Amino acid sequence: MQPMKINSLFRIICLVMITFISSHCFAQKTTGIPVSLPKQENNLIIKTPNDTLLPGNVENLSVPEYELLPSDNGGYVLGSNGWNDKCKCQQYKVSYLPPSYYYHIEGAIYWFGYKRADSSGLIRFAIWNMDSLKGTTYNYSDSSFSHNQPSPGTLFVAITDTVKNVDTSSNLSLAHIVLFPFPVLVTSDYCIGFDMSNIGYDSIALVSTSQGQGGKLQLVWEQWSSNNKWYTLQGAQWDSDTLDIDAMILPIIDNTVGCVENGDYISGVKLSQSYPNPNPGECTISYELEKPQPSASIQILDMQGKLVYSYDDLETSSGVHNKVIDVSMLKNGTYFYILSAGNAHMAKKMIISR
């Protein structure tokens, strides 16, 4: 065979290989060895302030496990990595019928387990409506991929901060709290997450549940910087489409609107606004349980996400209960109180002012 023909054939083979690899490169996304985080008592686990928004099957687990998932090519699955993923977010389902069950989200609690701030990298915390039809998911029934699926679309609101300012912790004793500039009305599924487009040389990683604890609901999404398209972790073929986790992002419900204030149970729990609010040193929090629960506790976080108060011996019988809390030791400011009753969790905001 003549050298010119051999050279042409070689080029064609290379072009075919490049095309094949480019179209299947996402299949090479694999995780490294997970970094396990300390297990916590079930009644202290705060997966989400309101478990009607709870994704995955965490509510069905007796002892959820949390970890950081490294990417095989550097970085982390739920954070900055060698794939230069643009965004990571968690989908929350809204199953209520309008109009009485619309509610507002005024912020979110993020549990980051790692960061490295080498530059002036920026991170953007955001909430998206699930109104785009350009997403890719994985079909477990026939091992295929479903394109043009509902995915994050309209950006409701975003808050930009530096990676340096993000709080990290090996447990939820120091989470990172983000408050949106206005409450976001949600009437259908939405996503809360973070954008790393301008993270520079910094790196960051969000905590997740461990493999197999996502309930196969495909609620964790990532946006690729190469084409700006959204994929669930299974749709992106992380670990050959088997990575099944939930991202540790906790939505905060606005304390003046929504079904809680209207007297409706949310997963068998009602939670009142603390009274008085603002309060000078002592407040009363009322809650109602539709059925008896095995345990009930309350925690208070400050604006930095630090746990400043915890009480794990609340009344667990059905009915209305009141808890008087002495907050005179706390400084003036904004705080978040979280009721955990069995597998239900609910949070609201309170103000301390003297």
C-alpha positions as CSV (number, residue, x, y, z in Angstrom):
1,M,0.0,0.0,0.0
2,Q,1.3,3.4,-0.9
3,P,2.5,5.7,1.9
4,M,-0.1,8.4,0.9
5,K,-2.9,5.9,1.1
6,I,-1.7,4.6,4.4
7,N,-1.4,8.2,5.8
8,S,-5.0,8.9,4.6
9,L,-6.3,5.7,6.1
10,F,-4.6,6.5,9.4
11,R,-6.1,10.0,9.5
12,I,-9.6,8.5,8.9
13,I,-9.1,6.0,11.7
14,C,-7.9,8.7,14.0
15,L,-10.9,10.9,13.1
16,V,-13.3,8.1,13.7
17,M,-11.7,7.3,17.1
18,I,-11.8,11.0,18.1
19,T,-15.5,11.2,17.2
20,F,-16.3,8.1,19.0
21,I,-14.4,9.1,22.2
22,S,-15.9,12.6,22.1
23,S,-19.5,11.2,21.8
24,H,-18.9,8.8,24.6
25,C,-16.5,10.6,26.9
26,F,-19.1,11.1,29.6
27,A,-19.1,7.4,30.1
28,Q,-15.7,7.7,31.6
29,K,-16.8,9.6,34.6
30,T,-16.0,7.5,37.6
31,T,-15.6,8.2,41.3
32,G,-12.6,7.6,43.5
33,I,-12.6,6.2,47.0
34,P,-15.3,7.9,49.1
35,V,-14.3,9.9,52.1
36,S,-16.7,8.7,54.8
37,L,-18.0,11.3,57.3
38,P,-19.1,10.6,60.9
39,K,-22.5,9.0,61.2
40,Q,-25.0,10.9,63.3
41,E,-27.9,9.9,65.5
42,N,-31.0,9.7,63.4
43,N,-33.0,12.3,65.4
44,L,-30.1,14.8,64.8
45,I,-29.9,14.4,61.1
46,I,-31.1,17.5,59.3
47,K,-31.6,16.5,55.7
48,T,-34.0,19.3,54.8
49,P,-36.0,21.7,56.9
50,N,-39.3,20.4,55.4
51,D,-39.4,16.8,54.4
52,T,-42.2,17.2,51.9
53,L,-39.3,18.6,49.9
54,L,-37.1,15.7,50.8
55,P,-35.6,14.0,47.7
56,G,-34.4,10.5,47.4
57,N,-35.2,7.9,50.1
58,V,-33.4,9.3,53.1
59,E,-36.6,9.2,55.1
60,N,-36.7,5.4,54.7
61,L,-33.2,4.9,56.1
62,S,-32.5,4.2,59.7
63,V,-28.9,5.5,59.6
64,P,-28.1,7.6,56.5
65,E,-24.4,7.7,55.7
66,Y,-22.7,10.8,54.4
67,E,-19.5,11.2,52.4
68,L,-17.4,13.2,50.0
69,L,-17.1,11.6,46.6
70,P,-13.8,12.2,44.8
71,S,-13.7,12.2,41.0
72,D,-11.2,9.9,39.4
73,N,-9.6,12.7,37.4
74,G,-9.2,15.1,40.3
75,G,-11.6,17.1,42.4
76,Y,-15.0,15.9,43.5
77,V,-18.2,14.6,42.0
78,L,-20.4,17.3,43.7
79,G,-17.9,20.1,43.3
80,S,-15.0,21.3,41.2
81,N,-13.3,18.5,39.3
82,G,-11.2,17.6,36.3
83,W,-14.3,17.5,34.1
84,N,-14.8,21.3,34.7
85,D,-18.5,20.7,35.5
86,K,-20.3,24.1,35.7
87,C,-23.1,23.5,38.2
88,K,-24.4,21.0,40.7
89,C,-27.9,21.0,42.1
90,Q,-30.5,19.0,43.9
91,Q,-34.1,18.7,42.6
92,Y,-37.0,19.1,45.0
93,K,-40.4,17.8,44.1
94,V,-43.6,19.8,44.7
95,S,-46.5,17.4,44.6
96,Y,-49.2,19.7,46.1
97,L,-52.1,20.9,44.0
98,P,-52.7,24.7,43.6
99,P,-53.5,27.2,44.8
100,S,-53.5,26.6,48.6
101,Y,-50.2,24.8,48.8
102,Y,-47.9,27.1,47.1
103,Y,-45.0,28.1,49.3
104,H,-41.9,30.3,49.3
105,I,-38.2,29.4,49.7
106,E,-36.1,32.1,51.3
107,G,-32.7,30.4,51.3
108,A,-30.8,27.2,51.7
109,I,-28.4,25.4,54.0
110,Y,-25.4,23.8,52.2
111,W,-23.2,21.2,53.8
112,F,-19.8,21.5,52.2
113,G,-17.1,19.1,53.5
114,Y,-14.0,20.5,51.7
115,K,-12.7,23.7,50.1
116,R,-9.4,25.1,49.0
117,A,-9.2,28.9,48.4
118,D,-6.0,29.5,46.4
119,S,-7.4,32.4,44.4
120,S,-10.3,34.8,44.5
121,G,-12.6,32.2,43.1
122,L,-16.4,32.9,43.1
123,I,-19.3,30.6,43.7
124,R,-22.9,31.4,42.9
125,F,-25.7,29.9,45.0
126,A,-28.9,29.6,43.0
127,I,-32.4,28.3,42.7
128,W,-33.8,27.2,39.3
129,N,-37.2,26.3,38.1
130,M,-37.5,22.8,36.4
131,D,-39.0,24.3,33.2
132,S,-36.4,23.4,30.6
133,L,-36.8,20.4,28.3
134,K,-33.2,19.9,27.5
135,G,-32.2,17.5,30.2
136,T,-30.7,13.9,29.9
137,T,-31.7,11.2,32.3
138,Y,-31.1,7.4,32.4
139,N,-33.8,4.9,31.9
140,Y,-33.4,2.0,34.3
141,S,-36.0,-0.1,32.6
142,D,-34.2,-0.5,29.2
143,S,-30.6,0.9,29.9
144,S,-31.1,3.8,27.5
145,F,-30.9,7.5,27.8
146,S,-33.9,9.9,27.8
147,H,-33.1,13.2,26.2
148,N,-35.2,16.4,26.3
149,Q,-36.4,15.7,29.8
150,P,-37.5,18.4,32.4
151,S,-34.3,20.0,33.8
152,P,-33.2,23.2,35.5
153,G,-34.1,26.1,33.3
154,T,-35.3,29.6,34.5
155,L,-33.0,31.1,37.1
156,F,-35.1,32.4,39.9
157,V,-32.4,34.1,41.9
158,A,-28.6,33.7,42.6
159,I,-26.2,35.0,45.3
160,T,-22.5,35.3,44.5
161,D,-19.8,34.9,47.2
162,T,-16.1,33.9,47.4
163,V,-15.0,30.4,48.0
164,K,-13.0,31.8,50.9
165,N,-16.2,32.7,52.7
166,V,-17.9,29.3,52.4
167,D,-18.2,27.4,55.7
168,T,-17.1,23.8,55.7
169,S,-17.4,21.0,58.2
170,S,-17.2,17.3,58.7
171,N,-20.7,17.4,60.2
172,L,-23.7,19.6,60.2
173,S,-22.5,21.6,63.2
174,L,-21.2,24.3,60.8
175,A,-23.2,24.4,57.6
176,H,-23.2,27.3,55.1
177,I,-26.4,29.3,55.1
178,V,-27.5,31.4,52.1
179,L,-30.5,33.7,52.2
180,F,-32.0,34.9,48.9
181,P,-32.7,38.6,48.5
182,F,-36.5,37.8,48.3
183,P,-38.6,34.7,49.0
184,V,-39.0,32.6,45.9
185,L,-42.5,31.3,45.1
186,V,-42.4,27.7,44.1
187,T,-45.4,26.1,42.4
188,S,-43.7,23.1,40.7
189,D,-40.4,21.2,40.9
190,Y,-37.3,23.2,41.3
191,C,-33.5,22.8,41.9
192,I,-31.2,24.4,44.5
193,G,-27.5,24.3,43.9
194,F,-24.3,26.2,43.1
195,D,-22.5,27.5,40.0
196,M,-18.7,27.1,39.8
197,S,-18.1,28.9,36.4
198,N,-15.9,31.5,38.0
199,I,-14.2,29.4,40.7
200,G,-10.8,29.9,39.2
201,Y,-8.1,27.8,40.8
202,D,-10.2,27.3,44.0
203,S,-11.9,24.0,44.7
204,I,-14.9,22.9,46.7
205,A,-16.9,19.8,47.5
206,L,-20.4,19.2,48.8
207,V,-21.4,16.3,51.0
208,S,-23.7,13.7,49.7
209,T,-25.4,10.5,50.9
210,S,-23.5,7.3,50.1
211,Q,-24.0,5.2,47.0
212,G,-27.4,3.6,46.8
213,Q,-29.1,6.1,49.1
214,G,-30.7,8.2,46.4
215,G,-33.7,6.1,45.8
216,K,-33.0,5.9,42.0
217,L,-35.0,9.1,41.6
218,Q,-32.2,10.9,39.7
219,L,-32.6,14.2,41.6
220,V,-29.0,15.3,41.5
221,W,-28.1,17.3,38.4
222,E,-25.0,18.7,36.9
223,Q,-24.4,21.2,34.1
224,W,-21.6,20.7,31.7
225,S,-19.4,23.6,30.7
226,S,-18.7,22.1,27.3
227,N,-22.3,22.4,26.1
228,N,-24.3,24.0,29.0
229,K,-26.6,21.0,29.0
230,W,-28.0,19.4,32.2
231,Y,-27.6,15.7,33.1
232,T,-28.6,13.7,36.1
233,L,-25.6,11.9,37.6
234,Q,-27.0,8.7,36.0
235,G,-27.6,10.5,32.7
236,A,-24.0,11.7,32.8
237,Q,-23.0,8.0,33.4
238,W,-21.1,8.6,36.6
239,D,-19.8,5.1,37.5
240,S,-21.5,3.8,34.3
241,D,-24.9,5.3,35.3
242,T,-25.0,3.6,38.8
243,L,-24.1,6.5,41.1
244,D,-27.3,7.0,43.2
245,I,-27.0,9.7,45.9
246,D,-28.6,12.8,47.2
247,A,-26.8,16.2,47.6
248,M,-26.8,17.7,51.0
249,I,-28.7,21.0,50.3
250,L,-31.5,22.0,52.7
251,P,-34.2,24.5,51.5
252,I,-35.5,27.0,54.0
253,I,-39.2,27.8,54.0
254,D,-40.4,31.4,54.3
255,N,-41.9,31.8,57.8
256,T,-44.9,34.0,56.9
257,V,-46.5,32.0,54.0
258,G,-47.2,28.4,53.1
259,C,-49.2,25.5,54.2
260,V,-47.6,25.4,57.7
261,E,-49.1,28.8,58.5
262,N,-52.4,27.7,57.0
263,G,-52.7,24.9,59.5
264,D,-52.0,21.9,57.2
265,Y,-49.7,19.1,58.2
266,I,-46.5,18.6,56.3
267,S,-45.5,14.9,56.6
268,G,-47.5,14.8,59.9
269,V,-45.9,17.9,61.4
270,K,-46.9,21.5,61.9
271,L,-44.5,24.2,63.2
272,S,-45.4,27.7,64.4
273,Q,-43.5,30.9,64.1
274,S,-41.5,31.5,67.3
275,Y,-43.3,34.0,69.6
276,P,-42.5,36.7,70.2
277,N,-40.6,37.5,67.0
278,P,-38.3,39.4,67.3
279,N,-37.8,38.3,70.9
280,P,-35.6,39.8,73.7
281,G,-34.5,36.7,75.5
282,E,-37.2,34.0,75.7
283,C,-39.4,32.5,73.1
284,T,-42.1,29.9,72.7
285,I,-42.2,27.5,69.8
286,S,-45.3,25.5,69.2
287,Y,-45.5,22.3,67.1
288,E,-48.2,19.7,66.4
289,L,-47.7,16.0,65.7
290,E,-50.4,14.2,63.7
291,K,-49.2,10.9,65.2
292,P,-46.9,9.9,68.0
293,Q,-43.2,9.9,67.0
294,P,-40.3,7.8,68.3
295,S,-38.3,11.0,68.9
296,A,-38.4,14.8,68.6
297,S,-35.7,17.4,68.9
298,I,-35.0,21.0,68.1
299,Q,-31.8,22.7,67.0
300,I,-31.0,26.4,66.5
301,L,-28.4,27.5,63.9
302,D,-26.9,31.0,63.6
303,M,-26.4,32.8,60.4
304,Q,-23.0,31.1,59.9
305,G,-24.7,27.7,60.2
306,K,-23.2,27.0,63.6
307,L,-25.3,24.9,66.0
308,V,-25.9,27.2,69.0
309,Y,-28.7,25.3,70.8
310,S,-30.0,21.7,70.9
311,Y,-32.7,19.9,72.8
312,D,-33.5,16.3,72.0
313,D,-36.2,15.4,74.6
314,L,-39.3,17.1,73.2
315,E,-42.8,15.7,73.7
316,T,-43.5,13.0,71.1
317,S,-47.2,12.3,71.6
318,S,-49.8,13.4,69.1
319,G,-51.2,16.9,69.5
320,V,-50.0,20.4,70.1
321,H,-46.9,21.0,72.3
322,N,-45.1,24.1,73.4
323,K,-41.4,24.5,74.0
324,V,-40.1,27.6,75.9
325,I,-36.5,28.3,75.0
326,D,-34.2,30.7,76.9
327,V,-32.2,32.5,74.1
328,S,-30.8,35.2,76.3
329,M,-27.3,33.8,75.8
330,L,-27.5,34.4,72.1
331,K,-26.4,37.7,70.4
332,N,-28.8,39.8,68.5
333,G,-29.4,38.6,64.9
334,T,-31.1,36.1,62.7
335,Y,-31.3,32.4,63.6
336,F,-32.9,29.2,62.2
337,Y,-34.7,26.7,64.4
338,I,-35.2,23.2,63.1
339,L,-37.8,20.7,64.4
340,S,-37.0,17.0,63.9
341,A,-39.8,14.6,64.7
342,G,-39.2,11.0,63.7
343,N,-38.2,11.3,60.0
344,A,-39.8,14.7,59.4
345,H,-37.7,17.9,59.5
346,M,-38.9,21.5,59.3
347,A,-37.1,24.8,59.7
348,K,-38.1,28.5,60.2
349,K,-36.3,31.8,60.8
350,M,-36.4,33.7,64.1
351,I,-35.0,37.1,65.1
352,I,-33.4,38.0,68.4
353,S,-33.4,41.7,69.3
354,R,-33.0,43.4,72.6
